[in-house]
Amino acid sequence: MKIAVVALGGNALSSSGRVTYKDLQKTITHTSKLLVEFVKKNYSVVIVFGSGPQVGALLIQNQVAKKAVAPMPLDVLDAEVQGELSYLLEQSLQNELKKAKIKKSVISIVTQVFISKKDPALQHPSKPVGPFLSKTEALQLQKQGYTVKEDAGRGYRKVVPSPKPIKIDEVQIIKNLVKKSVVIAAGGGGIPVYEEKGKTKGIEAVIDKDHTASLLATSIKADELIMLTAVPYVYKNYKKKQQAGQTAKTGEKDESAPA
């Protein structure tokens, strides 16, 4: 039986610009139907997902409610989103597997991912999180001390540090569980941690889920790494006049200019 690590983009789990419970349910249900197809084809599946829009929403909640509720550090928000989305995805997958009459369990693993505290990325925020912003909104955030950058011609977004993952703490557990269950792991790219004087400590950052998915696939010796996104093509010159792309599956070319 082949092992596939399937990486889901955070934007692929939320189809609208605003993160809502109804939208999450709808999109995750649709995604679960696609994921069950891998199980039908006799794959052992590990699912990794991104959480940029969702963790960004929690950062906004932190900011808005900070006078009433003490804000949590970013690594704790990573853990919150990991639990939130894993729960919704796990439940949806269970329902779709039952519909398909497949007797297979689904399990979620709270996953810590080690990074280097000396990673220069910690000093240079680059990972977009939260909703897209207008230029006016972006300037307002910058005045509040946040780092904001343009994101692929789609608008502006807050950016946070994004160090490279070097080791997945629960990798052996994941390797054992995937033999019998569909495993959801390293949600949001994993909770970023580092080791200091023999102790594991969290650090404020967001790890890119594609980097973690690649590391996980290598670590458990997966046969395939599959990335599902909300974008229909792999594009060159994305959102520019020279935009062109093709599907990974069929090779069908798309020469259309961006909408």
C-alpha positions in Angstrom: 0.0 0.0 0.0 1.4 3.4 -1.0 1.7 6.3 1.4 0.7 9.7 0.3 1.2 13.0 2.1 -1.5 15.4 1.0 -0.9 19.1 1.7 -3.9 21.4 1.7 -3.5 25.1 1.3 -5.1 27.3 4.1 -6.9 29.3 1.4 -8.2 26.0 0.0 -9.9 25.3 3.3 -11.7 28.7 3.3 -13.2 29.7 -0.1 -14.1 33.3 0.9 -11.9 36.2 2.0 -13.5 36.1 5.5 -13.0 33.1 7.7 -16.5 31.9 8.9 -17.7 28.7 10.5 -20.2 28.1 7.7 -17.6 28.6 5.0 -15.1 26.3 6.7 -17.7 23.6 7.0 -18.7 23.9 3.3 -15.1 23.9 2.0 -13.8 21.2 4.3 -16.8 18.9 3.3 -15.9 19.4 -0.4 -12.2 18.7 0.3 -13.0 15.6 2.4 -14.9 14.1 -0.6 -11.7 14.5 -2.7 -9.5 13.0 0.1 -11.6 9.9 0.4 -10.9 9.2 -3.3 -7.2 8.5 -2.3 -8.4 6.1 0.4 -10.6 4.3 -2.2 -7.5 3.9 -4.3 -5.8 2.0 -1.5 -3.5 4.8 -0.3 -2.4 5.3 3.3 -2.9 9.0 3.7 -1.3 11.7 5.9 -2.9 15.1 5.6 -1.1 18.4 6.3 -2.9 21.7 6.0 -2.0 25.4 6.0 -3.7 27.9 8.2 -2.6 31.4 7.1 -6.1 32.9 6.8 -7.3 31.2 10.1 -4.3 32.1 12.2 -4.6 35.6 10.8 -8.2 35.8 12.0 -7.0 34.9 15.5 -4.3 37.6 15.4 -7.1 40.1 14.6 -9.2 38.7 17.5 -6.1 39.1 19.8 -5.7 42.7 18.7 -9.4 43.7 19.0 -10.0 42.0 22.3 -6.7 42.6 24.0 -8.2 45.0 26.6 -10.7 42.4 27.7 -8.8 39.1 27.2 -5.0 38.7 27.4 -3.6 38.0 23.9 -1.8 34.6 23.3 1.6 34.3 21.6 1.7 33.2 18.0 2.8 29.6 18.6 -0.2 29.1 20.9 -2.5 30.5 18.2 -0.8 28.0 15.8 -1.9 25.3 18.2 -5.4 26.7 18.5 -5.9 26.7 14.8 -4.3 23.2 14.4 -6.9 21.9 16.9 -9.8 23.8 15.3 -9.2 22.7 11.7 -8.1 19.2 12.6 -11.4 18.7 14.5 -13.5 19.9 11.5 -11.5 17.9 9.0 -11.4 14.8 11.1 -15.2 14.8 11.6 -15.9 15.5 8.0 -13.6 12.7 6.8 -15.2 10.3 9.2 -18.6 11.1 7.7 -17.4 10.8 4.2 -15.7 7.4 4.9 -19.0 6.1 6.4 -20.8 7.2 3.3 -18.3 5.3 1.2 -18.7 2.3 3.5 -15.0 2.4 4.3 -14.1 1.1 7.7 -11.1 3.2 8.5 -10.4 5.5 11.5 -9.2 9.1 11.3 -6.9 10.6 13.9 -5.4 14.0 14.5 -2.0 14.6 16.0 -1.0 17.8 17.7 2.3 18.2 16.1 5.4 20.2 17.2 8.0 21.0 14.5 11.5 22.0 15.4 13.2 25.0 13.9 16.6 26.7 14.5 16.5 29.7 16.8 19.3 31.1 14.7 17.2 30.9 11.5 17.5 34.4 9.9 13.9 34.2 8.8 12.9 34.9 12.4 14.2 38.4 12.0 12.6 39.0 8.5 8.8 38.4 8.5 7.7 36.9 5.1 4.7 34.6 5.7 1.3 36.1 4.7 -1.4 35.6 7.3 -5.0 36.8 7.7 -7.3 38.4 5.1 -6.3 40.5 2.1 -6.2 44.2 2.9 -6.5 47.4 0.9 -3.6 49.8 0.7 -5.3 52.1 3.3 -5.9 49.2 5.7 -2.3 48.0 5.2 -0.9 51.5 6.1 -3.0 51.5 9.2 -1.6 48.2 10.4 2.0 49.4 9.6 1.4 52.4 11.9 0.5 49.9 14.7 3.9 48.3 14.3 2.9 45.3 12.0 4.8 44.2 8.9 2.6 44.3 5.8 3.5 43.3 2.3 1.7 42.9 -1.1 0.8 39.3 -1.8 1.1 38.2 -5.4 -0.9 41.2 -6.8 -4.0 40.2 -4.8 -3.8 42.8 -2.1 -1.8 43.4 1.1 -1.5 41.0 4.0 0.2 41.0 7.4 3.4 38.9 7.4 5.0 37.0 10.2 8.3 35.1 10.6 8.5 31.7 8.8 11.5 29.6 9.7 12.4 26.4 7.9 11.4 23.1 9.7 14.2 20.8 10.5 12.6 18.0 12.5 9.0 16.8 13.3 8.7 15.7 16.9 5.9 13.2 16.5 7.2 11.6 13.2 7.5 8.1 14.6 4.0 8.2 15.9 2.7 9.4 12.6 4.6 6.6 10.8 3.0 4.0 13.0 -0.5 5.3 12.8 -0.7 5.8 9.0 -0.5 2.0 8.6 -4.1 1.7 9.8 -5.6 5.2 10.0 -6.0 8.4 8.0 -3.7 10.7 9.9 -4.0 14.5 10.1 -0.7 16.0 11.3 1.4 19.1 11.3 -1.6 21.3 10.8 -0.7 24.9 9.9 2.8 23.7 9.2 3.2 22.5 12.8 3.7 24.4 16.0 7.1 26.0 15.8 9.4 24.9 18.7 13.1 24.8 19.4 15.3 23.1 21.9 17.3 24.9 24.6 19.2 23.3 27.5 17.3 20.1 27.0 13.9 21.7 27.0 11.4 22.2 24.2 10.1 25.8 23.9 7.6 27.4 21.6 8.5 30.4 19.4 6.4 33.0 17.7 6.3 32.1 14.0 4.3 30.3 11.3 6.0 27.4 9.4 5.1 27.1 5.7 3.0 24.0 5.4 4.6 23.0 2.0 8.1 22.8 3.7 6.7 20.8 6.5 4.8 18.5 4.2 7.9 17.8 2.2 9.9 17.1 5.4 7.2 14.8 6.7 7.0 12.9 3.4 10.7 12.4 3.4 10.8 11.4 7.1 8.1 8.7 6.8 9.4 7.6 3.3 6.1 8.4 1.6 5.6 7.4 -2.0 3.9 10.6 -3.1 3.6 14.2 -2.0 0.4 15.8 -3.3 -0.5 19.5 -3.0 -4.2 20.6 -3.2 -4.8 24.3 -3.6 -7.6 26.7 -4.5 -5.6 27.7 -7.7 -6.5 25.6 -10.8 -3.0 25.9 -12.4 0.7 26.1 -11.7 1.3 29.6 -13.0 4.2 31.7 -14.3 3.9 35.4 -13.7 0.9 34.9 -11.4 -1.7 37.8 -11.5 0.4 39.6 -14.2 -0.4 40.3 -17.9 2.1 37.5 -18.9 0.3 34.9 -16.7 0.4 31.4 -18.1 0.2 28.0 -16.5 -0.6 24.3 -16.9 -2.3 21.6 -14.9 0.0 19.1 -13.3 -2.3 16.2 -14.2 -3.2 16.8 -17.8 -0.6 19.3 -19.0 -3.5 21.4 -20.4 -2.1 24.9 -20.9 -3.8 28.1 -19.8 -2.7 31.3 -21.5 -5.4 33.5 -20.0 -4.6 36.8 -18.4 -5.6 37.1 -14.7 -9.1 38.2 -13.9 
